Amino acid sequence: MKLLRELLIITLIYFLGEVLSRLLHIPIPGNILGMLILLACLCTNLIKLHQIEKVANFFLNHLSFFFIPAGVGLITSISVIKDSWYKLLVVCILTTIIVMVTTGHIVQFLVKFLSKGSEQSE
């Protein structure tokens, strides 16, 4: 019963994100809004981690399974992709580098910021 409750919580938050995205015509996909809502609920302790932990870990452990539809979609569109594969490759490489550099800078900033905050509280 606990697993069903955890799945229900995650599913309801996902649907809330979808409804908000469609009703408010926000240019952000509903699943992303759902993740932001879930993050906000976890940060504000409206939802405790233990309330969704088992199902969330299951989803994370089986994350590659969720990429199968996207892979099949790419295979069915191979005739469109074959003419511009090199452009897609360059975009993938550049965006990977940008994400890695941005993540590194954000982590360094947060480490410095949090270490300053802990020094001031002592």
Buried (B, 14 or more C-beta within 10 A) or exposed (E): EEEEEBBEBBEEBBEBBBEBBEEEEEEEEBEEBBBBBBEEBBEEEEBEEEBBEEBBEEBEEEEEEEEEEEEEEEEEEEEEEEEEEEEEEEEEEEEEEEEEEEEEEEEEEEEEEEEEEEEEEE
